[in-house]
Amino acid sequence: MSCLLLFRHWKVWDALTGDELHSFEHKHIVRACAFSEDTHLLLTGGVEKILRIYDLNRPDAPPREVDKSPGSVRTVAWLHSDQTLLSSCTDMGGVRLWDVRSGKIEQTLETKSSVTSAEVSQDGRYITTADGSTIKFWDANHYGLVKSYDMPCTMESASLEPKYGNKFVAGGEDMWVRVFDFHTGNEIACNKGHHGPVHCIRFSPGGESYASGSEDGTIRIWQTGPLTNDESEALSRDGSTEKVEVTAEEVSRKIDGFHIADEGKSKEKEEAREE
């Protein structure tokens, strides 16, 4: 299944057939949604400052409403086997963690700027956040700050590679899609192609590619280069990738109304051509 925001409606589609399955109407603009781990529940949030949980097995039933958020909701996610909700606000810093059973905030991860992106890693170990020009990684179980890296510009979104957890991607106001080493924060690669700020970026479940969505109206899919035998041997036991070269090439595809062009070139390739 997949979901799509159409102003005040959230529509749920069959990802294989493209058929619309459900449509959920809201009273105001909705900015975020997330499927539960078992895909039976849908969490939404937006300008109304209300987190709503829809039961997809009973789509006509009224949603459960969690206590009002302190601000307009920007991001939402599930964690701890769907026992905890995560949300951030557009007009204040911090990530709030809600107990699903009580509907109350149990913890707040403090940030200086508003969090524009929050992602729970596939193995459930980390929460990745983007606030201002900082990317942070939090312990998803004890909520302590694990790593914090200053970025070259304001970043709108970040995503941790799901298979090895040794790199992360980020995009923001400078229109570039950057790849960083998780352990050191060093930039590994930088890809150009978008003509507007990057608002969302996510790895595929297997980590073989990542997608970026921009204000220019395009979604671009970047493929991470497969590791050679030599590069695989360079991976240390703790997952460090200091000696591993990572390449990214854009894949050209068509997805029902979204054109994903192949104009982007890596920064290194473009500079080489200019020389």
N, C-alpha and C positions, 0 to 999 in steps of 0.2 A: 504494500500500500504506500501511497504518497499523499501529501497534503499540500494545498495551495491556498494562499490568501487572496481573496478578491474583496478588497475594502472592508466591509463588515461581515463577510462570510468566510468560513473555513470550509473548503471542499476537500473531501477525501476521495481519491481515485484508485482504481486498480492499476498498479504499475505495469502490469503485463498487457492488459487489453486497452487501457486508456478510458475505461468506463467510469463515470461518476458514481460513487457508492453512497455518499452522504453529503449533506450541506448543513452547516451549523451557523445560524444567524446570531450576531452580536449587536449590541446597541451602539457601539462605537468602534473605532479602528482597532484591529487586532494586529499585534506586531510579532508574536512568537507562538509556536506550537511545538509539541514533542510527543511522540508515541512512547508509551510505557514499554518496559523491556519485553513483556509478553505480548505486546501490540494490541491488547484488548482495550486500553484506555488512551484517551487523547487529552493532553493538557494544553490550555490556551491562556494567553494573557495579553493585555494591551492598555489602551488609554483609560479604560474603565477602572483600572487598578484592582481588578478582580481576577483571581486564578480560578479557572473552571476545569473540571474533570468530567469528560464525556465517556460513557460506557459504549463502546462500539458494537457490543453485542445487543444493546438496547438503544439504538440511535435516536429513537423518538422520546426517550425518557429525559426529564429535565436533568441538567448537569449538577454535580456537586460543586458548591462554591466555597472556596477557602477564604478565611478572613482577609479583609482588604489589604492589598499591598500598600506600603507607605508612599509609593509613587507610581507613575505610569510604567508598566512592565515592558522591558526591552528584550530579555532572554528568559527562557524556561528550559528545564531539563529534569530527568528522573535519575535517581541513584539509590543504592542500597536495596536492590531487588524491588524497586518501586515503592519503598517505604518512606522515601524522602524526596521532597521537591526542591528544586533550585530555581531562584529567580533573581533578576537584577532590574534596576530602574533607570529610566532615561535621564532623570533630573537629580540623581544623588549617587554617591559612591556605595560600594559594598555589594556582596552577594549574600542573599538570604536563603537559609536552609530551613525548610518547613517539615514538620512531622505530619505525614499523611493522615494518621489516625486522629490526632488532636486538632490538626489544622493550624497549629501555632508555630511561630518562628523559634527554632531551637538553637540556632547559631548564626552569626553574621561574620563573613570574611571581609575585613576592612580594606578598602582601597581609597586612594585620594580622588580619583576620577570615576565617573560613571562607567560601569562595565558594559561594553557593547557586544561582547561575545563570551559565552561560557560553555565549555564542553567537558563531559565526563569521559575519561579514557575508556577504551573497549574492555580493558581488564579491571576497571573499577578502582584503580589505584590513585589516579590524579584528576583534579579539576583544573582545566586550562582556562585562564581568563585574559581578556584584553581590556586594559583601561588606560586611556590616553596613549602615551608612548611607552607603555610597559606591558610586557607579557609575563604573567605569573603562573606558577604551577603549585597547587595546593594538595596536601594529603587528603584524599577523599574520605578517609575514615576518622582521622584525628583532627583534621581541619587546620593543621599547621602549614605555614608557608615553606615550600621545599626549595623553589628557585624563583628568582626574579631577574628579568633581563630588560635593560633599557634598549629601545628600538631607535632606528634612525629617523622615524617620523611617527605621527599618530597612527596607531594600528586599530583597525575596526574589528578584525577577526583573526583567530589563530586556531590551529588544529595540530594535535600530536599524532605522529605516525603510529598506527594501531598495532602493528605486528611486532616490531622490535623496540619501539619507544625511544629510538636513538636520534630522532630529528623532529622538528616541527616546522610548519609553514605559517606565514602570516602575511596579511595584506592590509593596506590602508590608504591614506590620503595621497601618497605619491604615485599611485596607480601601478606599482610594481608588486609582483608576487615573489616573496623571498623565502628561502629555505635556510634553517639554522640547525646547528648541532645542539641537541638537548642538554648535553653534559657541560658544554663550555659556553654556549650562547653565540659562538662564532658563526658568521654568515657563510653558508656553503655555496649557495647559488642564488641568482636573481634573474627573474624572467619578466620580460616586457611584452605587452600586447594589448592591455586594456587602455582605454582612452578616458577613463574616469576613475574616481576613487573606488577601491575594492571594499565592499561591505560585508562579504561573507566568503569563507574559505573552509573546506572540509576534505579530509582524506576519505577515500573509499574504504570499505570494511577490511579489505585485504592489504591496503597500503600501496597498491601498485599504481595508483593515480590519485590526484586531488583536483577538486573543482573550485573555481573562484567565480563569484558573481559581482558585477560592477555596476556603477551608476550609468555606464555607457549602454546598458540594456543587454549585455551579452553574458553568457555563462561560458567559461573556458575550462576545458579539461586538460590537465597537464599530466603526462605519464612519467613516473619516476623510472629511471633506467635500471634494468636488472643488474644485480651484482655479478661480477665475474668471479672465477675461482680465486684469483689473487686478492680481490677486494673482500671476498667472504673470509679469507684467512686473516685479513687485517682487522676484522672485528674482534675486539678483546672480549674477555668473558663478561665484563660489566656492561657490554653493549656500546662502548665508546666508538665513535666513527671518525677519529681525528685524521686517519690516513685514508679514509674511504672517499673517493670522488663520487659525487652524486650529480647526475645530469637530469634535465627535464625537457621534454619536447612536447609541444602542443598537439593534440589530436583533433582532427576536424570531423565533426559529426553534426547530424540534424536530429533534434528532439522536438517533435510536435510543436512547431511554432517558435522554438528557440534555435537561433542559428549560432553555432559555436565555430567561429572562424579560426583560421590557422595563420593569422598574420604575425603572432607574437614570436619574438626571437629572444634567446637568452642575452643578457647584457654583454657577456663576453663575446658572443658571436657577432653582435651588432657592432661593437667597438672594433673588432678585428676587421670587419668589412670597411668601416670608415677609414681605418689606417691604410 
